[in-house]
Amino acid sequence: MDSDIRLYFDEGVQVSIAEQMRRLGIDAVTVRDLRLLGETDIQHLRRATEMGRVLCTYDTDFLRLHAQGHEHAGIIFGIQNQASVGDWVRALELICQVMTAADMVNHIEYL
């Protein structure tokens, strides 16, 4: 898939989602890949932003950081136990097809 959106999965999101995105040709990393388990939410948001990656999460703390005015490359938020791995993969694939990295800056998409 030809998408300029690159994804950053926090530690709460299943690794299998990132693996599926990579199989679809979408650039995706997890905090496990980066060996950043245990960092704070603000550290993850800053790192994802520095890397130009959209942060994928179940954690409402990222919504609060957005509301406080923290700049970011985008946040994709799902409610835990309401979105299956397949739901995430289909939604992320669609987002990557119809949106650009520029569209996602300081924007939240809800699954």
A tleap script that builds the chain and sets N, CA, C and O, in Angstrom:
source leaprc.protein.ff14SB
mol = sequence {
  NMET ASP SER ASP ILE ARG LEU TYR PHE ASP
  GLU GLY VAL GLN VAL SER ILE ALA GLU GLN
  MET ARG ARG LEU GLY ILE ASP ALA VAL THR
  VAL ARG ASP LEU ARG LEU LEU GLY GLU THR
  ASP ILE GLN HIE LEU ARG ARG ALA THR GLU
  MET GLY ARG VAL LEU CYS THR TYR ASP THR
  ASP PHE LEU ARG LEU HIE ALA GLN GLY HIE
  GLU HIE ALA GLY ILE ILE PHE GLY ILE GLN
  ASN GLN ALA SER VAL GLY ASP TRP VAL ARG
  ALA LEU GLU LEU ILE CYS GLN VAL MET THR
  ALA ALA ASP MET VAL ASN HIE ILE GLU TYR
  CLEU
}
set mol.1.N position { 0.848 -1.177 0.000 }
set mol.1.CA position { 0.000 0.000 0.000 }
set mol.1.C position { 0.891 1.237 0.000 }
set mol.1.O position { 1.921 1.272 0.674 }
set mol.2.N position { 0.496 2.222 -0.741 }
set mol.2.CA position { 1.259 3.465 -0.827 }
set mol.2.C position { 0.625 4.501 0.102 }
set mol.2.O position { -0.348 5.162 -0.260 }
set mol.3.N position { 1.192 4.633 1.306 }
set mol.3.CA position { 0.683 5.579 2.289 }
set mol.3.C position { 1.853 6.301 2.919 }
set mol.3.O position { 2.893 5.697 3.181 }
set mol.4.N position { 1.690 7.605 3.166 }
set mol.4.CA position { 2.771 8.323 3.850 }
set mol.4.C position { 2.536 8.358 5.363 }
set mol.4.O position { 3.337 8.932 6.101 }
set mol.5.N position { 1.446 7.748 5.826 }
set mol.5.CA position { 1.195 7.656 7.260 }
set mol.5.C position { 2.038 6.514 7.822 }
set mol.5.O position { 2.031 5.395 7.311 }
set mol.6.N position { 2.761 6.836 8.889 }
set mol.6.CA position { 3.566 5.840 9.596 }
set mol.6.C position { 3.011 5.726 11.007 }
set mol.6.O position { 2.663 6.729 11.630 }
set mol.7.N position { 2.929 4.501 11.504 }
set mol.7.CA position { 2.236 4.235 12.760 }
set mol.7.C position { 3.186 3.883 13.903 }
set mol.7.O position { 4.237 3.276 13.698 }
set mol.8.N position { 2.787 4.278 15.105 }
set mol.8.CA position { 3.523 4.020 16.351 }
set mol.8.C position { 2.508 3.446 17.331 }
set mol.8.O position { 1.564 4.135 17.716 }
set mol.9.N position { 2.689 2.194 17.740 }
set mol.9.CA position { 1.749 1.522 18.635 }
set mol.9.C position { 2.269 1.556 20.059 }
set mol.9.O position { 3.384 1.113 20.333 }
set mol.10.N position { 1.447 2.089 20.974 }
set mol.10.CA position { 1.862 2.101 22.375 }
set mol.10.C position { 1.757 0.685 22.933 }
set mol.10.O position { 1.280 -0.231 22.262 }
set mol.11.N position { 2.207 0.527 24.162 }
set mol.11.CA position { 2.334 -0.817 24.715 }
set mol.11.C position { 1.004 -1.497 25.010 }
set mol.11.O position { 0.983 -2.708 25.227 }
set mol.12.N position { -0.092 -0.776 25.026 }
set mol.12.CA position { -1.389 -1.378 25.299 }
set mol.12.C position { -2.032 -2.035 24.098 }
set mol.12.O position { -2.931 -2.862 24.253 }
set mol.13.N position { -1.586 -1.681 22.899 }
set mol.13.CA position { -2.200 -2.205 21.669 }
set mol.13.C position { -1.480 -3.499 21.263 }
set mol.13.O position { -0.253 -3.586 21.311 }
set mol.14.N position { -2.260 -4.477 20.871 }
set mol.14.CA position { -1.711 -5.779 20.508 }
set mol.14.C position { -0.653 -5.657 19.401 }
set mol.14.O position { -0.853 -4.971 18.399 }
set mol.15.N position { 0.464 -6.336 19.612 }
set mol.15.CA position { 1.557 -6.357 18.642 }
set mol.15.C position { 1.082 -6.927 17.307 }
set mol.15.O position { 1.577 -6.535 16.250 }
set mol.16.N position { 0.130 -7.845 17.353 }
set mol.16.CA position { -0.351 -8.468 16.112 }
set mol.16.C position { -0.955 -7.445 15.153 }
set mol.16.O position { -0.946 -7.660 13.941 }
set mol.17.N position { -1.472 -6.349 15.670 }
set mol.17.CA position { -2.027 -5.306 14.785 }
set mol.17.C position { -0.902 -4.675 13.979 }
set mol.17.O position { -1.028 -4.504 12.767 }
set mol.18.N position { 0.185 -4.331 14.636 }
set mol.18.CA position { 1.337 -3.754 13.923 }
set mol.18.C position { 1.884 -4.749 12.901 }
set mol.18.O position { 2.253 -4.366 11.791 }
set mol.19.N position { 1.934 -6.018 13.279 }
set mol.19.CA position { 2.421 -7.045 12.344 }
set mol.19.C position { 1.541 -7.110 11.103 }
set mol.19.O position { 2.049 -7.218 9.987 }
set mol.20.N position { 0.218 -7.045 11.290 }
set mol.20.CA position { -0.704 -7.066 10.154 }
set mol.20.C position { -0.520 -5.834 9.269 }
set mol.20.O position { -0.578 -5.927 8.043 }
set mol.21.N position { -0.299 -4.683 9.899 }
set mol.21.CA position { -0.100 -3.464 9.113 }
set mol.21.C position { 1.158 -3.585 8.260 }
set mol.21.O position { 1.162 -3.179 7.099 }
set mol.22.N position { 2.209 -4.134 8.821 }
set mol.22.CA position { 3.452 -4.322 8.047 }
set mol.22.C position { 3.206 -5.253 6.858 }
set mol.22.O position { 3.722 -5.021 5.765 }
set mol.23.N position { 2.419 -6.300 7.075 }
set mol.23.CA position { 2.102 -7.222 5.971 }
set mol.23.C position { 1.361 -6.510 4.844 }
set mol.23.O position { 1.455 -6.895 3.679 }
set mol.24.N position { 0.620 -5.464 5.214 }
set mol.24.CA position { -0.100 -4.676 4.203 }
set mol.24.C position { 0.785 -3.601 3.574 }
set mol.24.O position { 0.335 -2.849 2.710 }
set mol.25.N position { 2.031 -3.532 4.004 }
set mol.25.CA position { 2.966 -2.562 3.437 }
set mol.25.C position { 2.944 -1.208 4.121 }
set mol.25.O position { 3.458 -0.230 3.579 }
set mol.26.N position { 2.353 -1.140 5.305 }
set mol.26.CA position { 2.293 0.120 6.046 }
set mol.26.C position { 3.389 0.122 7.100 }
set mol.26.O position { 3.553 -0.850 7.837 }
set mol.27.N position { 4.129 1.201 7.168 }
set mol.27.CA position { 5.231 1.353 8.111 }
set mol.27.C position { 4.667 1.442 9.525 }
set mol.27.O position { 3.943 2.384 9.847 }
set mol.28.N position { 4.994 0.466 10.369 }
set mol.28.CA position { 4.462 0.415 11.728 }
set mol.28.C position { 5.541 -0.072 12.685 }
set mol.28.O position { 6.278 -1.012 12.388 }
set mol.29.N position { 5.620 0.587 13.844 }
set mol.29.CA position { 6.529 0.154 14.906 }
set mol.29.C position { 5.745 0.091 16.214 }
set mol.29.O position { 4.726 0.761 16.384 }
set mol.30.N position { 6.241 -0.721 17.120 }
set mol.30.CA position { 5.657 -0.808 18.458 }
set mol.30.C position { 6.693 -0.329 19.467 }
set mol.30.O position { 7.887 -0.279 19.172 }
set mol.31.N position { 6.226 0.018 20.648 }
set mol.31.CA position { 7.177 0.410 21.693 }
set mol.31.C position { 8.069 -0.774 22.044 }
set mol.31.O position { 9.199 -0.589 22.496 }
set mol.32.N position { 7.571 -1.980 21.841 }
set mol.32.CA position { 8.420 -3.160 22.066 }
set mol.32.C position { 9.554 -3.204 21.048 }
set mol.32.O position { 10.699 -3.482 21.403 }
set mol.33.N position { 9.236 -2.928 19.776 }
set mol.33.CA position { 10.274 -2.891 18.740 }
set mol.33.C position { 11.374 -1.905 19.111 }
set mol.33.O position { 12.561 -2.163 18.912 }
set mol.34.N position { 10.951 -0.776 19.652 }
set mol.34.CA position { 11.880 0.313 19.969 }
set mol.34.C position { 12.520 0.157 21.355 }
set mol.34.O position { 13.365 0.960 21.750 }
set mol.35.N position { 12.110 -0.880 22.082 }
set mol.35.CA position { 12.593 -1.140 23.450 }
set mol.35.C position { 12.323 0.048 24.375 }
set mol.35.O position { 13.200 0.500 25.112 }
set mol.36.N position { 11.086 0.536 24.314 }
set mol.36.CA position { 10.688 1.700 25.100 }
set mol.36.C position { 9.549 1.387 26.076 }
set mol.36.O position { 8.824 2.287 26.500 }
set mol.37.N position { 9.398 0.119 26.426 }
set mol.37.CA position { 8.360 -0.253 27.381 }
set mol.37.C position { 8.585 0.488 28.692 }
set mol.37.O position { 9.720 0.617 29.152 }
set mol.38.N position { 7.513 0.969 29.286 }
set mol.38.CA position { 7.602 1.623 30.583 }
set mol.38.C position { 7.813 3.126 30.540 }
set mol.38.O position { 7.799 3.772 31.588 }
set mol.39.N position { 8.010 3.705 29.357 }
set mol.39.CA position { 8.137 5.162 29.279 }
set mol.39.C position { 6.781 5.810 29.553 }
set mol.39.O position { 5.739 5.164 29.440 }
set mol.40.N position { 6.808 7.077 29.907 }
set mol.40.CA position { 5.567 7.787 30.204 }
set mol.40.C position { 4.806 8.095 28.916 }
set mol.40.O position { 5.357 8.037 27.817 }
set mol.41.N position { 3.532 8.422 29.084 }
set mol.41.CA position { 2.708 8.765 27.925 }
set mol.41.C position { 3.267 9.973 27.183 }
set mol.41.O position { 3.317 9.974 25.953 }
set mol.42.N position { 3.686 10.995 27.911 }
set mol.42.CA position { 4.217 12.193 27.249 }
set mol.42.C position { 5.499 11.855 26.483 }
set mol.42.O position { 5.744 12.413 25.414 }
set mol.43.N position { 6.314 10.951 27.018 }
set mol.43.CA position { 7.522 10.539 26.293 }
set mol.43.C position { 7.145 9.818 25.004 }
set mol.43.O position { 7.756 10.044 23.959 }
set mol.44.N position { 6.138 8.950 25.079 }
set mol.44.CA position { 5.701 8.249 23.863 }
set mol.44.C position { 5.129 9.233 22.843 }
set mol.44.O position { 5.424 9.129 21.652 }
set mol.45.N position { 4.321 10.176 23.294 }
set mol.45.CA position { 3.738 11.141 22.364 }
set mol.45.C position { 4.830 11.980 21.706 }
set mol.45.O position { 4.794 12.222 20.499 }
set mol.46.N position { 5.783 12.413 22.491 }
set mol.46.CA position { 6.893 13.211 21.932 }
set mol.46.C position { 7.727 12.399 20.944 }
set mol.46.O position { 8.079 12.883 19.868 }
set mol.47.N position { 8.040 11.155 21.324 }
set mol.47.CA position { 8.855 10.325 20.434 }
set mol.47.C position { 8.118 10.048 19.129 }
set mol.47.O position { 8.702 10.157 18.051 }
set mol.48.N position { 6.841 9.691 19.219 }
set mol.48.CA position { 6.064 9.439 18.005 }
set mol.48.C position { 6.047 10.689 17.126 }
set mol.48.O position { 6.179 10.597 15.906 }
set mol.49.N position { 5.885 11.843 17.744 }
set mol.49.CA position { 5.853 13.103 17.000 }
set mol.49.C position { 7.203 13.375 16.347 }
set mol.49.O position { 7.261 13.741 15.173 }
set mol.50.N position { 8.279 13.201 17.094 }
set mol.50.CA position { 9.623 13.405 16.541 }
set mol.50.C position { 9.879 12.476 15.363 }
set mol.50.O position { 10.559 12.847 14.407 }
set mol.51.N position { 9.332 11.270 15.437 }
set mol.51.CA position { 9.512 10.290 14.366 }
set mol.51.C position { 8.521 10.492 13.223 }
set mol.51.O position { 8.602 9.807 12.204 }
set mol.52.N position { 7.578 11.435 13.387 }
set mol.52.CA position { 6.562 11.664 12.361 }
set mol.52.C position { 5.572 10.520 12.260 }
set mol.52.O position { 5.087 10.202 11.174 }
set mol.53.N position { 5.269 9.897 13.405 }
set mol.53.CA position { 4.387 8.735 13.419 }
set mol.53.C position { 3.088 9.030 14.163 }
set mol.53.O position { 3.075 9.746 15.165 }
set mol.54.N position { 2.013 8.472 13.658 }
set mol.54.CA position { 0.699 8.574 14.280 }
set mol.54.C position { 0.646 7.546 15.403 }
set mol.54.O position { 0.923 6.366 15.189 }
set mol.55.N position { 0.289 8.001 16.595 }
set mol.55.CA position { 0.249 7.132 17.764 }
set mol.55.C position { -1.085 6.394 17.830 }
set mol.55.O position { -2.146 7.017 17.773 }
set mol.56.N position { -1.031 5.070 17.951 }
set mol.56.CA position { -2.220 4.227 18.045 }
set mol.56.C position { -2.331 3.728 19.477 }
set mol.56.O position { -1.369 3.189 20.025 }
set mol.57.N position { -3.507 3.906 20.090 }
set mol.57.CA position { -3.618 3.645 21.521 }
set mol.57.C position { -5.042 3.335 21.960 }
set mol.57.O position { -6.012 3.624 21.260 }
set mol.58.N position { -5.134 2.734 23.146 }
set mol.58.CA position { -6.391 2.596 23.884 }
set mol.58.C position { -6.410 3.575 25.056 }
set mol.58.O position { -7.438 3.724 25.716 }
set mol.59.N position { -5.307 4.231 25.320 }
set mol.59.CA position { -5.082 5.011 26.543 }
set mol.59.C position { -5.693 6.418 26.437 }
set mol.59.O position { -5.272 7.221 25.605 }
set mol.60.N position { -6.682 6.703 27.281 }
set mol.60.CA position { -7.342 8.009 27.256 }
set mol.60.C position { -6.424 9.148 27.696 }
set mol.60.O position { -6.738 10.314 27.459 }
set mol.61.N position { -5.300 8.829 28.330 }
set mol.61.CA position { -4.351 9.884 28.714 }
set mol.61.C position { -3.864 10.655 27.494 }
set mol.61.O position { -3.561 11.844 27.595 }
set mol.62.N position { -3.784 9.990 26.342 }
set mol.62.CA position { -3.347 10.692 25.130 }
set mol.62.C position { -4.403 11.689 24.657 }
set mol.62.O position { -4.069 12.725 24.082 }
set mol.63.N position { -5.667 11.379 24.897 }
set mol.63.CA position { -6.729 12.329 24.568 }
set mol.63.C position { -6.611 13.568 25.454 }
set mol.63.O position { -6.822 14.691 24.998 }
set mol.64.N position { -6.273 13.351 26.712 }
set mol.64.CA position { -6.068 14.463 27.649 }
set mol.64.C position { -4.876 15.316 27.212 }
set mol.64.O position { -4.956 16.544 27.241 }
set mol.65.N position { -3.782 14.685 26.812 }
set mol.65.CA position { -2.609 15.438 26.350 }
set mol.65.C position { -2.960 16.275 25.118 }
set mol.65.O position { -2.516 17.416 24.994 }
set mol.66.N position { -3.746 15.715 24.222 }
set mol.66.CA position { -4.208 16.460 23.054 }
set mol.66.C position { -5.031 17.671 23.496 }
set mol.66.O position { -4.828 18.779 23.000 }
set mol.67.N position { -5.960 17.455 24.430 }
set mol.67.CA position { -6.820 18.540 24.918 }
set mol.67.C position { -6.011 19.639 25.611 }
set mol.67.O position { -6.418 20.801 25.620 }
set mol.68.N position { -4.883 19.276 26.182 }
set mol.68.CA position { -4.006 20.252 26.837 }
set mol.68.C position { -3.148 21.027 25.836 }
set mol.68.O position { -2.412 21.936 26.218 }
set mol.69.N position { -3.245 20.666 24.560 }
set mol.69.CA position { -2.540 21.412 23.529 }
set mol.69.C position { -1.193 20.856 23.113 }
set mol.69.O position { -0.443 21.530 22.408 }
set mol.70.N position { -0.868 19.637 23.535 }
set mol.70.CA position { 0.397 19.038 23.115 }
set mol.70.C position { 0.346 18.737 21.618 }
set mol.70.O position { -0.599 18.116 21.130 }
set mol.71.N position { 1.355 19.179 20.910 }
set mol.71.CA position { 1.460 18.919 19.469 }
set mol.71.C position { 1.734 17.436 19.236 }
set mol.71.O position { 2.405 16.791 20.042 }
set mol.72.N position { 1.217 16.899 18.138 }
set mol.72.CA position { 1.474 15.495 17.807 }
set mol.72.C position { 1.249 15.258 16.318 }
set mol.72.O position { 0.655 16.077 15.618 }
set mol.73.N position { 1.740 14.116 15.862 }
set mol.73.CA position { 1.607 13.747 14.449 }
set mol.73.C position { 0.293 13.032 14.168 }
set mol.73.O position { 0.054 12.578 13.049 }
set mol.74.N position { -0.561 12.933 15.187 }
set mol.74.CA position { -1.856 12.284 15.050 }
set mol.74.C position { -2.020 11.199 16.091 }
set mol.74.O position { -1.049 10.595 16.548 }
set mol.75.N position { -3.260 10.965 16.453 }
set mol.75.CA position { -3.597 9.912 17.409 }
set mol.75.C position { -4.777 9.131 16.838 }
set mol.75.O position { -5.761 9.708 16.375 }
set mol.76.N position { -4.657 7.808 16.883 }
set mol.76.CA position { -5.774 6.940 16.544 }
set mol.76.C position { -6.136 6.218 17.827 }
set mol.76.O position { -5.314 5.516 18.414 }
set mol.77.N position { -7.387 6.401 18.257 }
set mol.77.CA position { -7.832 5.911 19.557 }
set mol.77.C position { -8.946 4.888 19.403 }
set mol.77.O position { -9.921 5.102 18.683 }
set mol.78.N position { -8.778 3.780 20.094 }
set mol.78.CA position { -9.825 2.764 20.145 }
set mol.78.C position { -10.181 2.466 21.586 }
set mol.78.O position { -9.351 2.619 22.482 }
set mol.79.N position { -11.404 2.044 21.809 }
set mol.79.CA position { -11.833 1.664 23.155 }
set mol.79.C position { -11.501 0.190 23.348 }
set mol.79.O position { -11.935 -0.670 22.582 }
set mol.80.N position { -10.722 -0.079 24.388 }
set mol.80.CA position { -10.279 -1.446 24.639 }
set mol.80.C position { -11.470 -2.371 24.800 }
set mol.80.O position { -12.481 -2.000 25.397 }
set mol.81.N position { -11.348 -3.565 24.269 }
set mol.81.CA position { -12.371 -4.618 24.305 }
set mol.81.C position { -13.582 -4.310 23.437 }
set mol.81.O position { -14.560 -5.056 23.464 }
set mol.82.N position { -13.538 -3.231 22.672 }
set mol.82.CA position { -14.635 -2.952 21.740 }
set mol.82.C position { -14.184 -3.043 20.290 }
set mol.82.O position { -15.013 -3.073 19.381 }
set mol.83.N position { -12.880 -3.086 20.070 }
set mol.83.CA position { -12.355 -3.199 18.712 }
set mol.83.C position { -11.436 -4.422 18.652 }
set mol.83.O position { -10.456 -4.507 19.392 }
set mol.84.N position { -11.755 -5.349 17.784 }
set mol.84.CA position { -10.931 -6.551 17.621 }
set mol.84.C position { -9.687 -6.208 16.805 }
set mol.84.O position { -9.566 -5.111 16.259 }
set mol.85.N position { -8.780 -7.157 16.734 }
set mol.85.CA position { -7.595 -6.972 15.900 }
set mol.85.C position { -8.027 -6.681 14.466 }
set mol.85.O position { -7.488 -5.779 13.824 }
set mol.86.N position { -8.991 -7.437 13.968 }
set mol.86.CA position { -9.489 -7.222 12.604 }
set mol.86.C position { -10.101 -5.844 12.424 }
set mol.86.O position { -9.907 -5.208 11.388 }
set mol.87.N position { -10.847 -5.372 13.437 }
set mol.87.CA position { -11.424 -4.022 13.373 }
set mol.87.C position { -10.322 -2.980 13.254 }
set mol.87.O position { -10.409 -2.067 12.433 }
set mol.88.N position { -9.285 -3.120 14.076 }
set mol.88.CA position { -8.158 -2.180 14.026 }
set mol.88.C position { -7.508 -2.201 12.642 }
set mol.88.O position { -7.263 -1.154 12.042 }
set mol.89.N position { -7.233 -3.406 12.146 }
set mol.89.CA position { -6.533 -3.524 10.861 }
set mol.89.C position { -7.357 -2.890 9.750 }
set mol.89.O position { -6.821 -2.116 8.956 }
set mol.90.N position { -8.648 -3.200 9.677 }
set mol.90.CA position { -9.497 -2.620 8.628 }
set mol.90.C position { -9.576 -1.094 8.753 }
set mol.90.O position { -9.497 -0.382 7.752 }
set mol.91.N position { -9.732 -0.601 9.971 }
set mol.91.CA position { -9.835 0.849 10.171 }
set mol.91.C position { -8.520 1.547 9.833 }
set mol.91.O position { -8.525 2.586 9.172 }
set mol.92.N position { -7.404 0.991 10.276 }
set mol.92.CA position { -6.107 1.607 9.981 }
set mol.92.C position { -5.803 1.586 8.489 }
set mol.92.O position { -5.269 2.550 7.941 }
set mol.93.N position { -6.144 0.487 7.841 }
set mol.93.CA position { -5.940 0.403 6.397 }
set mol.93.C position { -6.737 1.495 5.687 }
set mol.93.O position { -6.220 2.152 4.783 }
set mol.94.N position { -7.989 1.692 6.091 }
set mol.94.CA position { -8.824 2.733 5.487 }
set mol.94.C position { -8.244 4.124 5.757 }
set mol.94.O position { -8.147 4.948 4.848 }
set mol.95.N position { -7.866 4.376 6.992 }
set mol.95.CA position { -7.277 5.673 7.338 }
set mol.95.C position { -6.045 5.942 6.482 }
set mol.95.O position { -5.868 7.046 5.967 }
set mol.96.N position { -5.204 4.937 6.332 }
set mol.96.CA position { -3.979 5.108 5.537 }
set mol.96.C position { -4.275 5.292 4.049 }
set mol.96.O position { -3.465 5.874 3.327 }
set mol.97.N position { -5.414 4.807 3.591 }
set mol.97.CA position { -5.798 4.981 2.189 }
set mol.97.C position { -6.366 6.362 1.905 }
set mol.97.O position { -6.124 6.923 0.837 }
set mol.98.N position { -7.124 6.918 2.854 }
set mol.98.CA position { -7.861 8.146 2.564 }
set mol.98.C position { -7.266 9.403 3.187 }
set mol.98.O position { -7.638 10.514 2.812 }
set mol.99.N position { -6.354 9.241 4.125 }
set mol.99.CA position { -5.766 10.408 4.780 }
set mol.99.C position { -4.273 10.452 4.511 }
set mol.99.O position { -3.662 9.449 4.143 }
set mol.100.N position { -3.697 11.629 4.701 }
set mol.100.CA position { -2.257 11.784 4.577 }
set mol.100.C position { -1.664 12.067 5.955 }
set mol.100.O position { -2.385 12.352 6.911 }
set mol.101.N position { -0.360 11.985 6.035 }
set mol.101.CA position { 0.310 12.326 7.293 }
set mol.101.C position { -0.010 13.768 7.675 }
set mol.101.O position { -0.195 14.065 8.855 }
set mol.102.N position { -0.077 14.659 6.705 }
set mol.102.CA position { -0.406 16.066 6.978 }
set mol.102.C position { -1.827 16.197 7.533 }
set mol.102.O position { -2.074 17.027 8.408 }
set mol.103.N position { -2.760 15.384 7.029 }
set mol.103.CA position { -4.131 15.414 7.548 }
set mol.103.C position { -4.184 15.024 9.022 }
set mol.103.O position { -5.042 15.501 9.765 }
set mol.104.N position { -3.277 14.165 9.437 }
set mol.104.CA position { -3.314 13.611 10.790 }
set mol.104.C position { -2.680 14.519 11.841 }
set mol.104.O position { -2.918 14.323 13.033 }
set mol.105.N position { -1.894 15.490 11.443 }
set mol.105.CA position { -1.202 16.337 12.417 }
set mol.105.C position { -2.210 17.004 13.354 }
set mol.105.O position { -3.131 17.692 12.914 }
set mol.106.N position { -2.013 16.783 14.651 }
set mol.106.CA position { -2.880 17.320 15.715 }
set mol.106.C position { -4.337 16.913 15.562 }
set mol.106.O position { -5.237 17.629 16.001 }
set mol.107.N position { -4.567 15.771 14.944 }
set mol.107.CA position { -5.908 15.252 14.688 }
set mol.107.C position { -6.080 13.916 15.418 }
set mol.107.O position { -5.120 13.159 15.564 }
set mol.108.N position { -7.290 13.631 15.870 }
set mol.108.CA position { -7.606 12.345 16.482 }
set mol.108.C position { -8.631 11.629 15.618 }
set mol.108.O position { -9.642 12.208 15.220 }
set mol.109.N position { -8.360 10.382 15.339 }
set mol.109.CA position { -9.332 9.502 14.681 }
set mol.109.C position { -9.776 8.483 15.716 }
set mol.109.O position { -8.945 7.905 16.418 }
set mol.110.N position { -11.075 8.259 15.816 }
set mol.110.CA position { -11.630 7.304 16.762 }
set mol.110.C position { -12.094 6.063 16.005 }
set mol.110.O position { -12.746 6.167 14.966 }
set mol.111.N position { -11.751 4.880 16.537 }
set mol.111.CA position { -12.203 3.630 15.911 }
set mol.111.C position { -13.586 3.284 16.416 }
set mol.111.O position { -14.153 2.268 16.014 }
savepdb mol mol.pdb
quit
